[in-house]
Amino acid sequence: MAVVRVGSSMGMKALLGEAFLVSFPALILCLLLDFFAGAFLGRFFDKIMNEYPIILIILPGLMDLRGNIYGSLASRFTTMLHVGEMKPALKDENVTKNIFIYLLISLIPVMILWLVGVIKVRDPSIAVSVLLIIMVSTIFAGVLLGYSAALATIVPFKKEIDPDAVAAPIITSVADLITIPLLVGFMLLYERKVGVFYSFLTLGLVFVLFLAKFSKIGRRERRIFMEVLGVVGALALLSSISGVLLENYSELIYTSIIFSVMYPAVLDTTGNLGSITGTKTSTRIHLGEIKKVFNWQIFMEILVYTLVGFIIGFLANLIAIGVVKLTLGQKVGLIKPFIFLYPLLVFMAMWIAYFLAIIFDRIGLDPDNATVPTITTLADIFSTLFTVGIAHLIV
């Protein structure tokens, strides 16, 4: 089987082919998944806003961190496949070992987000229940996302498709797809069948112990754990900015209607496009293909993906119109400021991702561990600010 490589001298025809034949279908799939999550959020937005405001503060960071952590895992898998350290099979020991490490990593930042939410809302009556809800949802989401990250890299690699072009968008969108339904599902389960809720919590903890038994953790894995944990722990505090913004402007977003449904898609697509650039750059760094900081190949690549972002943004607006009508029974239209300004947001996000990968490599951090988490966190903050700004224009 030919090894899929990230070519640093890819021609325009090949670049357009990759962007529109490989990444674009993956991004469309991600967009559809995002709107499933968005419809769910729109349906329960009022309940969360009024009864569980801590969750509203946690939600952007929770979606972000899961995309961060498991996007980073996907980036690690793609690099391991490219350099021959991992076989393209789920039974490879690196799969179980890394899923266990990243599952543990995902549990710790949740506590930071929860603490920020408790401090901000200052309602101790719901603090413990929210903690239990997010803990059990994190465990089940982690298992699903870990194996999704493995499949999203192994399957394209076997088909001689560059997994860097599809894996990060798929994982971040699957993270959004399952985060909101699992969170709301366990929230409702806690309210109505608390005994069943605790059974799921016990089952999740047992599975974590099962993974621990079959994972051989060495010095390299401990280094990965500490490095990724340090990055996502710091980013958990940073991502809380998005949650505070969402909680502060929740009435505005809820009033605009369309953004209560489109919010996950805006955040996710921006992070996805940034992640594509970040994972590609990380792989190029490991393969020794980055010879100078700036070149026209990178510039043209980002321009092509900005065009992809424009099309995705337009489609997102169209889909949101239908979702709002079907789920909320209200009529909304195209948001011209969003359609024309959104490409500038993704253009900026991709350049930031590119330079982040180079900077992390220069300061001694593995860009596979740090780039995707950082760009998706920053993308969430910028996207939340962007959403609030556009909502101000249309309300």
Buried (B, 14 or more C-beta within 10 A) or exposed (E): EEEBEBBBEBEEEEBBEBBBEBBBEBBBBBBBBBBBBBBBBBBBBEEBBEEBBBBBBBBBBBBBBBBBBBBBBBBBBBBBBBEEEBBBEEEBEBBBBBBBBBBBBBBEBBBBBBBBBBEBBEEEEBBEBBBBBBBBBBBBBBBBBBBBBBBBBBBBBBEEBBBBBBBBBBBBBBBBBBBBBBBBBBBBBBEEEEEEBBEBBEEBEEBBEEBEEEBEBEEEBEEBBEBBBBBBBBBBBBBBBBBBBBBEBBEBBBEBBBBBBBBBBBBBBBBBBBBBBBBBBBBBBBBEBBEEEEEEBBEBBBBBBBBBBBBBBBBBBEBBBEBBEEBBEEEBEEBEEBBEBBBEBBBBBBBBBBBBBBBBBEEEBBBBBBBBBBBBBBBBBBBBBBBBEBBEEBE
